[in-house]
């Protein structure tokens, strides 16, 4: 008869990770797609004014 398998105890979670993730700041600049879209709208607006 085989000896029972040892149960692996999971590694304890780092308590500071969740705090750091919650404190993470949002984006500080527009995405490339948003910049491109804004430029396209500005171009259309300038062309419409002429």
BELSUL-V287505 format. One record per pair of residues at least 12 apart in sequence whose ideal C-beta (glycine too) atoms are under 7 Angstrom apart, sorted by the first residue. I is the first residue (numbers start at 1). J is the second residue. D is the distance in whole Angstrom. If there is no record, write none. Layout:
BEGIN
I/J/D  I/J/D
END
This chain:
BEGIN
none
END
